[in-house]
Amino acid sequence: MSVDPIRRSFAAPGNEWRGAPFWSWNDDLDPDEIRWQIQEMKRGGLGGFFMHNRIGLVTPYMSSRWMECIAAAVEEARKQRMFAWLYDEDRWPSGFGGGLVVGRNPDFAMRYLELVPSEGEGEHRFAVRLSDGDLHSYRSLTPGERPEPGELLQQFQVCAAPPSPWFNDQPYADNMNPDSVKAFIEICYEPYRERFSRHFGKTIPGIFTDEPNVFSLHNTAPGRRLPWTPRLPAEFKQRRGYDLVERLPELFAANPAFSKTRHDFWRTVAELFAEAYCKQLGEWCQDNGLELTGHMLGEQDFEEEIAVGGAAMPSLQYMQRPGIDILMEQTREVLTCKQASSVAHQMGRQRTLSETYGTSGWQMTFEAQKWSGDWQTVLGINTRCHHLTPYSLRGMRKRDYPPTFFYHQPWWPYFPFIEDYFARACLLTSLGSPVRDVLLLHNISTGWAAPPDDQARRRHGEHLNALAEDLLALHYDFDLGDETILAQHGSVKDRQFLVGKASYKLVVVPAADTIFRSTARLLHQFLEAGGKIIAVRPHPTLVEGEPTPELAELFAHENIAPISPARPELADALRANLPRRISLVGEAGRQVSSVIYQERRHRGRSYFMLANRDRESGHRLTVALAGEGAVEQWDLATGATSPLPARAADGRSTVEIELPPTGSTALVLDPKKRPSHRRARKLELVKEIPLGDEWRPRRSTENSLPLDRCQWRIDESEWSQPMPVFLAQRQIRKTMGLVDISHANLPQPWVRYAENSTVPPRTVDLRFTFRVDKLPRPGLDLVLESAELFHIGVNDRLSASTGTGWWLEKSMDRVPLDHVKRGENELILRCQYRDAPEYELEECYLIGDFAVDRATDTITAEPSVIGPGDWCDRGYPYYAGNLFYGCSLNLRLKKGERAVVSIGPHFGACLAVHANGRLAGVRGWPPYEVDITAHVEAGRNHLEIEVCGSPRNLLGPNHLPEKRPAWTGPGEFIRLDEWVEERNLVPYGLFGEVTLRLLR
């Protein structure tokens, strides 16, 4: 791609660079609805989707109807020139095939080794002696033999995982068993090849595998248990050279003398898992023209990464598009991002992927998406897979780890704004090859050898993550070097440390206890070739878990710079051994640590993406780039490109830029062109006009009042006490002898309702009350899921139950509510409740043209004027739309003047500014300024600031102690142990001053 096509693609990026969300197939699927939803995703600026069955699926998985729906999606995607990605599992984690893998062969069930109580006869028995509470020595016992005085009995048993509701009443599968994984491919991959192979590599780019592992926490609790597979003893002996079964007590002991066995156990687990699972899947995809993508379980920290798979990177190397997931609104997991982007660089993969934003809550803003998304992109992640775009919000589906990214969000019309932005970022960070001169050795093998407790492993992982953060803050980009991958693909040539297709000028060794023998050999070769190493103390003293004197000589080499784990020492060592490729100096004359970067080299040009991780402060930066030439600034939000005045000297090109809070930009250095010296004329402020404290509000949709507490009765018995609707359903089902469906840990509906229930239906009534001070015109509507199942009574009179369409989302029927009066009102919903997929009792909502008194939840008259502040206190506490703040002003612009609206403190998903009925601009992050000059008319002008809301205060969770829990999943909506009665709402609206700035 030459520079002109790149510039054109940057201005209007294609679908290959756009996001592809997890499209949650979670109900009874209909091909026509599937086609409509794909068209809607196209309107939202998305480039594709992952067909991901999730909690609530009614259509039988992998059935003929399922395949009919896949066919409809693929064909519609082809028409829309979008990408239809496959997903390989029913829910997650991948490998069990919706229960069909173990259903085919019970021997494919996951196994684990358990240290069992001393009673009874275990499969492997040992007499052990303790010292200071830890294992000192042991011996194997013959059948029937008992320990001698001073000895204790330890017994070990290999167990098959029990069935789990999460796995559709089957165990999880054994992903260290190649035959189990082969069955998984036959069940969940081959049927797609048989029917859709002509679309492979075109409309269907690849397939997502999600959180595969060898020790599923859905199946069994951790503790004194370790992953196992029947072939492990033989494979261990062949690979490590000794008998593992004879040393089982060492796996559960903290004694440093046993670190080798612990190290070798986890190394073998990681190898068997990678070879049996991702290698098989990756080879199948390669043979069929697909990309394997997805992510590994537990990648975020050492304690879980080790426990469920040994290590992530050995498996990621077999993916054509290595991936991660970043849950919550955060930027902490540097290692998570770098594990995938490092593997991609080393294996020559252009693209990586992140399943991102899940659990952040309904209130997640465009600014939050950008803050976390920029950080991931700069760290090498260049495909955005949003978590989640639900097919349906019916029942508990609306609580499936929000936020969501679809038409029910009031900001959806403006979503192309942020999709365009990230498409440009993903395009630029996919060009050519990344420039990363530093290799940071991954120290997970030290976690393998460490005592088998989470604290020890966590300490080593946190040290590596902190060291990675220091490198980013000092502006030395890096890759991680996994020792398994180094053993397979590492070499030294011409003072370069090579890993696959990547090369490095400097190696950083973190504090560690042990390294591979192959790693020690490579480090020695690198040093002897003149390479430089920075080694953080304490240095390793073990090779593969065993003390080795040769390491002392290695780390005493003259080309090693030993340092303590402190950023200033690291900075000095880096400066002495490797010039920076980019310098980002702030007004204080120091490197600005909050600004991070990625550099790509493509066809002689260097492309830099810069992102400010600071959400509160902006920075004026002096940026010095390696190389002399012309520098352009490429605007990721608009697609515009413009030259920057640059000083070229001493092998550097220096420019001045500004980055606002959460700001970002792209710089392009072309050494074949002369730098520009022309500076753009800066506009000066002529006048600043406050737009006042009184605004005329206008809604984008009806206001709403949730009815989330009710009384219930069965067969006209006594009414219960008032309670949350989910709790009422729980008690109703318990009374009827049915399983609780308020949580997610259940077999899927397609399994649960494969046969009709034998439990007879019962007459169930739900009683709600609400108060009206001012009857709205034209009246109230009731929003009710599955309205056709209910008879509706209002104030002892029958009301219509025929819907007049839907509101918010298609599963939410809209029904006119008759017989409402001023004062107290009673609403009764009656149904013949049965155990069937359509029966999920949910809270309902009143909607209309009204305001709500937050203190009493009373429906009242709307205000004609509102001031700055939380709109929850101004009549809209549960409002799930956008609110327009309107004002009028007289304005006559002089020649050369610009009119810019500047918006102060506020909270909303994003903002839109309208002038005289025309959209002037959308802003999702600072600076919150919009130029309205093109829309200004001489004389009177009407201005509206549209603050985009979300369903957060309507759908919750509203009864937790915190407004913005770090993690929002199904459990947070029904957590009775932390329940607070008063709803804890998120403030929305304009909170501060809005001004009109006249510039010239």
N, C-alpha and C positions, 0 to 999 in steps of 0.2 A: 504494500500500500504506500504510494508516494505521498508527499506532504499535502498536496491539494485534495486527493481523496480522503485523507485523514481529516483535513479541515472540514470538508463537506460532511463527513460522517459525524464529526464532533458537533456541528451545527444541528444536525437532524439524525441522531443515532438510531440505528436499526434495532429490530427486535432481539437480535442475538446478544445485545448489550443490556437489554432491559430486564427487570426483575421477573422472576417466575415463582409465584407463591405456592406454598402447600395449599392446594385446593382440597379442602376436607370433604370427602365423599362420606357423608355421615347420616344418611336417611334412606328412604325408599326412592331410588334414583329413577329419573325420567329423561329419556334422550332429548326431548324438546326443551326441557328446562336446562339441561346441560349445554345445549347450543346457545340458548339465550344468555346463560352466565358467561360463556366464553366471549360472546359479543360485548358483554358488559365489562369484562376484564380488558378487552381491547380499548374500550372507551376510557378506561382508567389509566391507560398508558403502559400496561403490562405487556411483556413480550412472550409470555408463555405461562405454563403452570405445571405443577406436579400433581398427578391424579392419586391422591393420598387418602385411602380409606382410614377412617378414624372412629372415635367413640360415637356410637349411635347408628352404625350401618345396618340397614334392614335388608337391602338387596344381597342375596347370598354371594359371598366372595368367590371369585373365579368361576361363577356359574355362566350359563349361556346369556342370561340377562345382564350380568356384569360385563361380559364381552361385548354385548350390544351397546352398552353405554360407553365403553372404551372406544368402540368404532365410531360412535357419534362424536365423541370429543376429538378424536384424531382427524376425522373428516372436516369438522368445523374449524379446527386449528389450521388445517391445510388451506382452507378457503381464506382464513384471516391472516395467513402467513405468520402464524404464531408457532410456538414449539410446545408439543405435548409430551412431557416427561412422564415415564412410568415410575411407579413406586412398588416395591417388591414384597409388601407384607400387609397383614391385617392389623392395624394399629402399629405397635412397635414393642420391643426391639425385633429387628429382622432375624430370620432364620427358622422360625417355627411354622411358617406358612399357614397362619390362621388356625393352627392345631393339626393341619393335615400331614405334616412331616412325621410327627410321632404317631399320629393315627395310622400311618402307613406301616410303621415299624417301631414298636415300643423300645427297641434297642437304641434308637436314635435320641432318647431322652437325655437331657443334661445330667452329668454326674458330678458329685463332689465328694471330697475326702473329709470325714468328720472325726474330730477327737471326741470319742463318746465317753459317757460315764463309766466308772470302773465296774459297775454291776454287769453281769452277763459275760458273754464271750464275743469279743470283737474279731474282725477278720485278721487284723495284724495287732499282736500283743507284745508289749515291752515292759521290762522292769526298769525303772528309772531311779536315779538318786539326784536329789536337789541340793543346791548350795545357795543360801540367801534367797530362797524362793524360786530360783531358776534352775533349769536343767544343767546338771554337771556331767553325768554319765548315764549310759543306758545299755541294755542288752536285750536281744530278741528272746521271746519265750516260745517254747514248743507247746503244742496243744495240751491243755491240762496243767501245765507247769504254773506255779504261783511265785510271786516275788519273795525274796528272802527278807529277813529282818533288816530294816533301814532302807528298803526299796519300796517304791510305789508302783502301782499298775497304771500303765497308759495303754489305751486301746484305740485303734483306728478302724473305721468302717467306710468303704466306698458305697455311696448311696445314690440311687436314682432320684432325681428331683420329683416332688409330688405334683399332681395336677394343680393348676391355678385357674381361678376364674378369668384372670387377665389373658391367659392363653387359651381361652375358650374351653376350659376344663380339661386341658392337656398340660403336660410339663413343657418347659422350654426345651429347645433342641441342643444337641451336643455339637457345638461349632468347632471343636477340635477334631471331630470325626469327619474325614473327607466324604464318607458314604452318606452321612446325614446331610451335608451341604450339597452333595450331588442330588439327593432326593429333593431338597429345597429348590434347586435349579429346575429340576424336572416339573415340579408342581407350580412354581411361581415365575419362571422365566420362559421355559419352552412354549407354553401355550401362547404367549405373546409373539414369539418368533413364528409359530405356525400360522398365525392369522395376520400379523402386521409387519412381517419382515420387509415388505416393499417400502415401508415408511421409515425403516431403521436408518439412522444417520442423516435423515432429512427432517420430516415433521417430528419424528420421535428421535431426539438426540441421544437419549440415554435412560438410565434407570437409577433410582435412589435406593440405597440400602441404609437402614436407620438403626444406629446404636447396637450393632451386633456385639455379642460378648460371650464369655464362657462361664459366667457366674451371675445369672440374672437375679437381681434383688426382688423382682416380681415373684420369684419362685421360692426363694429361701433367704433367710436372714444371714448376714455375715456373722462374725464371731469366730468360733473355733472350727471353721470350715474353709476349705480351699478348693479351687476348681480341679477337676479330674476328667480323664477320659480313659477308656480301657487300654488304649495303646500307649499311654503315657510311660509306664515303666520300661517297656522295650525301647521306645524312642529315646528316653532319657539315657538309658545305658549305652545306646549306640552313639548318641551325640556327646555325652559328657564323660563316658568311660567308666562309670561305676553304678552300683545298684541303688536306686532311690528308695525302694521299699525298705531296705535295711536301715535307712536313716530317717524314717518318717518323724521321729520325735524332734529332730533338729529343725523341721519346718515351723514348729510352733514355739520354739525357744528363742529367747533374746540373747543368749550367750554369744559373744563375738566369735568364739571358736567355731561356731556352726554357720558363719556367714557365707561360706562357699556353697553349702547345700541350698541355702535360701536363694542365693544369687542364681545358681544353676537351675533351680526349679522354675523360677519366674522367667528366666531366659528361654527355657524349653517351652513353657506355656505360650509365651509370645510368638515363638517360631511356629509351633504347631497350629496356633490360631490363625496367624497370617497366611500360612501355606494352605490350610484346609479351607478357609473362608474367602478372604479378599482375593487371594491369588486365583482360586478357581473362578470366582465371579468375574474378576477382571479379565481373565483369559477368555471366558465365554463372551463377554461384551466385546473384547477386541476382535474375536472371530466373527462376530455378528454386526460389526460396524457401529457399535454403541459405545457411549461413555458410561463407565461406572462412576457414580458419585455418591455422596452421603457422608456420614461421619461415624466415629467410634464412640462408644459409651465411656464416660468418665474422663474425657480428655482434659477436663478443667483442672484437675489436681492429681498429685501423685498417688494419694491414698486410694482413690477410686480407680484411676487409670490402671494401676498395678493389679488391684483386686479383681477386676472384671476382664482383663485381657493381657496383662503383663506390660504392654506398651502400645501406643497408638501408631507411631510412625512406621514400624515395620509393616503394618497392614495398609496404611495410607499409600505406600509406594506403589501398590497394585491398582490404585484407582486412576482412571484417565482424567478425572476432575476431582482431586482430593478436596474433602470438605470438612466443615466443623459445624457446631451450633453454638451460638452465643445467646443464652437466655438472660432475661432481665435487662433492665436499662443500666448498662455498665460498660466500662472499658478496662477491666482488671486483667482479663485472661490473655496476656501477651503470648504465653506459651501455646495456648490453644490455637491462635491464629498462625503463629510462626511454625508450628509443627506441620500444618498443611501447606503453607506457602513455601517452606523450605523443601519439602518433598517435591512439590511441583517444579521448583527451580532445578533441583538436582536430577529429576527424572525427565526434564524437558517438557513439562506440561504448561500450556499457556494459561489455563483457566483453573480457578479454584472456586469454592462455593461456601456460603454460610447460610444455614437455617437460622434465622435471626429474629429478634424482638419478642419471641414468645415469653409469656408470664409477666410482661411489663405492665399490663393493665390497660383497660379501655381508654384511659386518659393520655396515652402516649402521644406526644406531639411530633410535628415535622422536625422541630429542632432536636428532639431526643433521637429520632431516627437518624438525623444527619450526624449528630455527635458520636453515636456508637458506630454508625455506618462508615463515616470518614475514617475513624480509627481502624476499623477492620480493613478498609480498602488500602490505606497506606501500609498496613502490615501485610498486604499481598493477597487479600481476598477480593475477587473481582466478579462474582456472581451473587446476586441478592435473592435469597429464597425466603420470602416473608412468612412468618408464622402468625397469621393463618387466614385463609380465605374460605369461609365455611359455605358449603352447599346449603345448609339450613341452620337456623338458630333455634329450632324447635326444642323444647324441653331443656335437658341439661346441656345440650350442644352449645348454648350461649355461654357456658361457663368453662369451655375447653381452652384454658390457658390464653385468655385475651392478651393483646389487642387483636382485632380483626382488620382486614384490608379488603373492603368490598362496599357494595352499593348502599348498605344500611348505615354506613358512616356518613355523617353530614358533610364531612370534608371531601368526600369521594370526587365531586366535580373538579377539585383542585389537585387531585393526586397526580395527574400527568406532570405537574410542576416538579415534584420531587423525583418522579421516575425519570424525567428528562435529565435531571441533575446527576443521578447515580448512573444512568446509562453512559453519560459522558465520562464520568470517573472510571467506570469499568472498562470502557474503550481504551482510555489512555493507559491504564494499568495492566492492559493485556498486550500492549505493543512490544515487539522485540523481546529483550531479556532484561530482567532486573539486574541492577548493579549493586552487589553486596560483597564487600571485600573481607568481611569478618565472618569466621565460622565459630559459633559458640557451641562447645561440646555439650551434648545432652547428658545429664548425670542420673538418668533414671535407673541405671544399673546399681548405683549406690542405694537407691530405694529398694531394689530387690534384695540386696545383702543386709539391709538394715533390720533391726528387730521388728518382728511382725506386729507393729502397732501403728495406728494412723498418725500419731504425733511425730514419730521419727520420720516417716515418709513425707509428711506434710512439711516438716522443717526443711528437708532437702529441696522439695519442689518450690517452696516459697523463696529460698535462696536463689534458685535459678531464675524465677520470675523477676525477682528484684534486680538481679544482674542484667537481665534482658531490658528492664525498664531503664536502668542506668545507661545502657548503650543507646537506647532510643533518645533519652534526654540529652546525651552528649553528641547526638547526630552522627552516629556510626551505625549504619544499617547492617543487618546480619542475617545469617541463616543458622538454624540449629543442625548439629551433626549427631544423628542417632547412631549409636555404635553398631547396631546390627546392619544398618545401611552402609556405614563406613567399612565394615568387614566385607561387604559384597561389592561396593562400588568405589571405595576410597583408594587414592594413589597420590604420589608426589611427583611433580615434574617442574623443572625450571623454577624452583623456589615458590611454586604454587601448590597449595593443598587442593587436590581435586576430589570432588564427590560427584560421580556421574558426569553430567554436563555442566556442572558449576565449578568455578575455581575461586580460591580465596588467598589473600595475601597475609592474613593474620589469623591466628587461632587463639581463642580465649578458653581456658580450662577453668570451670567453676570449682569451688570447694567441693571435694568429693572424697569418698573412702576407697573406691575401687574403679578400675577401668578394664576394658577387654585387653587381652594380650595383643590382638590385632591393632587396637587403638594405640597401645604403647609403641608398637613397631612403627606405625605410621607417623606418630609424633616424633620419634627418633629420626626417621628418614627426613622429615620436614626440617628439623633442626639442623641436621647434617648438611642439608641442601642450602642452608642459609636462611631458612624461614624463621619468623619471630612468633613467640608464644607468650601471652600474658596468662599467668597461673595464679588463681586466687587461693590463698591459704585457708585451711589446711589442705596440703596436696595429697593425692591418693597414695596409699601405702600398700594397697592390695591389688593384685591382678586376678580378676574373676573370683573375688572373694577370698583369696589366699595371700598372706604376707609375701612380698617379693622385694629383695634388696635392690634389684635393678632400678626400681622407680626412684630411689633416692638419687642415683646417678643421673637419671633422665631429667629430673626437675632441678638439678644443679647445673645444667648446661648453660653456657654463657649467653645463648640466645633466648633464654627464658627470663621474663620480668616478673618476679614474684610480688604480689600485692596483697593487702588485706581487703576484706569485702567492704570497701568504702568508696563512694563515687569520686572524691577528689584524687585518690590514688589511681583509680581506673583512668580518670581523665589524663593524668600525667603520663601514664604508661601508653595510652593510646596516642597521645600527641607525639611521644618520642618514637613511636614505631610505625605510624601510618598517618599520612595527611588526610584531613577531612575532604570529602567530595562536595560537601555543602556546609557553609557556615551561616547560622541564623542568629544574628546578634541584635539584641534589643537596645532600647535607649540607654539602659544602664551599662552598656558595653560588654555584656555577658551573653553567652549562648542562652536562648530562651527555651527552657526545657519542655514547656507545654506544647511547643510546635514540633511535630514530627513529619517525616517525609518518606517518599519512595522515589527512586530514580529508575527510569527505564532507558535503555539505549536501543534505538531503532534507526537503521539506515543512516548512520552518521550523526543523528540528532539525539539530544538528551531530553527526556521528558520527566519533569519533576511534579509530583503532587504533594502539596503542603497542607497540613490540617492542624488547627489550633484546638487542643483538648480542653482548654480553659473555657468554661461556660460563663464566667463572670467578667473576664477582662480581655480586651483586645491588645494587639501589639503592633508597633511600628518597627519594621525589621529592615536591617541591612543584610541582604542575601548575597553571598559570594558563591558562585558555582564553579566547579572544576571545568576549565576550558575557556577559551576566548572566542567570542562571536556575538551574533545578534540574539537578543532575548525577547521573547514574546510572552505576554500574559494571556492565558486562555481562561475565560470565565465559565466555570462549570454550571452555573445557574442559567445563563442565557445562551451559551454557545458562541458568544462574540470572542474575537481574537484581536489583539492590538499590540504594537511594539512597545517595549519599555526602554527608556533611556538607560544605557549601561556603560560602565567604565570597564575596559578590558586592559588588564596588566598582570604581569607575573603569573600567567597561566590561569587567571581567574576572570570571570565576568561578574560584576557587582551591580546590583539593582536595589532600589528602595521600594518596599511594598507595605501595605497595612492589612492586617488580618483582624476582623472584629471577633468578639466572643463566638466560639464554635465556627470560626471562619475557615475558609479553605480557598485554595487557588491552584492553578497549574501554570508552570513556567516551562517554556520550550527554548532550548539553547541550540542554535545552528552555527557550528564553527565555520561554515562555508560563507557566511554572510557577515558584513561589517555591522558592528553595534550601532544602534540609533542613539542620537544625543538630543533628540527633540522631546521636550517636556510638554505634556498637555496643560493647557491653561486651567488653573483651579478656580472654580466658581466661588465667589465671595457672598456671604450672607448680607442681604439687603434689609430684610425685615422678618421678624418672627411673630406670627399671629396665633395666640391661644384660641382654640376652638370652643372653649367654654366648658361648663360643668353640666349642661342640660342637653340630653340627647333624646330624640324621638325613636323609640324602639320598634323594630319590625322583625317578626319571626319568619324563618324559612319553612316551618312546619308547625303543627299544632303543639301547644303546651301539653304537659302530661302529669298525671298523678298516679303513682304506683299503688296498687292494692295488694300488699304483700303479707298481710296478716288476716287470718280467717278463723272461724269456728267450723267444725265439721261434724257430720253425723252419718250413720249408716242405717238405712231402712227406717228413717224417721224416728230414731232413738233420741236420747238427750243430746243437746249440743255440747261440744267440748269447750274447754277454755280457749280464748284466742291464742293463736300461735302462728309462727311463720308458715307459709304455704308448704314449703318443702318438708317441714316437720309434720304437718297435717297428712301429707301423702304417705310419709313413713309410717305413721300410726294407722292410717287406713289400711295400708298393705299388710301391716303386721296383724291387724284384726282379721283380715281375710286369709291369712296364712301365706302371704306372698313375700318374695324377697324385696329388700329395700333397693330402690333404683335411684336414690338421691345422690349416689356417688358413682365413680367411674370403674371401680374394680369388679366388673361383672363380665360374664360372657357377652359377646356381641348379640344384638337383637336377632341377627340372621341365624345364630345358633340357638339362642334362648327360646325363640318362637318358631323353631323349625316345625314343631307340632303344636296344635291348638291346646291351650290350657284346659285342664279338667275342672278348674275352680269356677263355679257359677258366678255370673255377674251379680253385683249388689247395687242398690240405689244409694248413691252418695250425694250429699248436699254440702256445698261450701257457702258460708255466710260471711259477707263483707259489709262493712259500714263506711260511709263517708259523709262529709258535711259540706253543704253549699250555702254560702252567704249571698251570692249573686249568680242567678241562673245565666249561663252564657248563651249567646245567640250564634248560630241557629240551634244549638243544643249540645249534648254530650254524646260522644261515641265511646263504646267499650271496645278495647283491644284485647282479644282472647284467642289463644291458640286452640286450633281444632274446634272452632265454634259450633260446627255441625253436630258435635257430640252432646251439646248441652241444651237444656231448657233454661231460659233466663227469666228471673222474677225480680221486679223492682217495686218495693213498697207494697208487697202482697198482691201485685198485679203482674200478669204475664207480659213480658216484653218480647219484641221480635228477636229472633236468633239467626236471621238471615244476614250474612255478611254483605257488605257493599264494597268489597275490595280488601286491600291489605294496607297496613301502616308499618313503617320502619323496615320490616322484612317480610317476605312472602308467607312465612308460616304464621304470621300474626294477623288474624282476621279482624276486620273493622266492622262493628255492629252498632247501628243507632240505638241509643238507650232511651226508652220511653219512660214516662211516669216519674221523672226526677222532680223533686220539689226543693224549695228552700228549707234549710235546716238539716236535720239528720235524715239519712237515706239508708235503706237496707237493700243489698243486692244478694240474691241467692242463685247459685249455679247448681243445676241438678243434672246428673248423668247416670247411666247404667255402667258403672265402673267394672272393667274386666281386665284381665292380664293379657294385654295385647300391645303391640308397639305404638299404636296411636294414642294410648292413654298415659300421658305424663301430665300431672296436675302442676300448673305453674301459676305464679302471680299474674294478675291482669292489670290493665291500665285504663284510666279515664283520659280522654284527649278532647281538646277543643280550644276555643278562643277564650282563655281565662288566665288568671294568675293564681298562684298557690301561696297561702300564708305559711311560711316555713315552720313557724312555731307550732301551728295547730293542724297543718295539712288541710286547711279549709280552702275550698274553691271560692275565689272572689274576683272582683273586677281588675282588669289589667290597668297598669299605669300608662298615662299618655306621655310622660316624660320620666327619664331615669338619669341618675348621675353616675359618676365613676364608682366602682366597687363590685363586690361579688354579686353576680346576677341571681345567685341562690337566695339572697336577701331582698331581692326586688321583684319577686313573684315567679321566679323560674328555677326552683331548687332541683327539679328532676328533668329539666328541659333537655331534649336529646337532638337539638338542631343547631342552626347558626343564628346568631342575633345580630341584626343590622343596627348600628348606632348612627342616626341621621341628624344632619344639621344643614342649614343654609347660610350662605355668605355672599356678599358682593365682592367682586374681584375684577380688576382690569389690569392685565399684565402689560408691562412696557416691553418694548422691543429688546430681545435678548434675555428676558427674565425667565426663570424656571420656577414652577410651583411644586414643592415637595411636601407631602404629608409625612410627618414624623410622629410615630406612635410610641407612647411611653409604656410604663408597666402594665402588663395584661397577662391573661392566661387563656389559651385556646390552642387547638391543634395547629391552626395557622390563621393568617389574616388575609382578607381581600379588601381592596379599596376601590370604591365605585364613585365615579364623578359624572353627574348628570345622566345616570342610568347606564353608564358604560363601565366595564371592568378596566381599571387602570393598572392593576398589578396585584400579584399574590406574594406574600412574604411568609416564610416558615421559620426563619431564623434571623438573627441580627445581620445588618442593621434593618430595623423595621421602618423603612422609609420607602415611599412610592412617589414617583414623579407623575403628576397628573396634568402636566402642561398641555399635552395634546388634547385633553378633554375639557379644558377650561373655556367657558364662554364669557364674553364681555357682559358684565352685569351680575345678575343673581345666578348662583350655582348651588346645586344640591349635592352634598357629599355624604357618603355612607361608609363607615368602617364595619366590615363584616367579620365578626369573631366566630370562628368555627368551633363548635362544641363537639361532643361525643356522647355515646350512650352511657358513660360512666356512672352518672348519678341516678340514672334510671335503672340500669341493670346491675350495678354494684361491682364489687362487694361493698355494702354500705354499713355493715354492722361490726367492723373490726376497729380496734383502738386507733389504728393509723389510717390516714387518708390515702396514702400511697404506699401500700405494702410493696416490698422489694420483689416479692414473688406472688403472682396471682394465678391460681389454678382452681380446679373444681372445689377443692377442700376449703378455700378461703371464703366461699359463699355460704358455707353451712357449718362453720366452725363454732360450735356452741360453747366450747371452753373459753373462747375469747369474745363472746357475743356482747355487744353493747346495744342497748335499746335505741338510743338516739342515733339517727342516721349520721354517719360521718361522711360528709360530702366534700367534693373537690371544688374549690372556688373557680369560677369562670367569669370572663368579661374584661372590660377595660377598667384598670385600677388607677391609672394616673393620667397625666396631661397628654392631650393630642394637640399638636401645633401644625400650622402651615408655614413653611419656611420659603421665603422668596429669595432666590439666588440669581446672581448675574456674574 
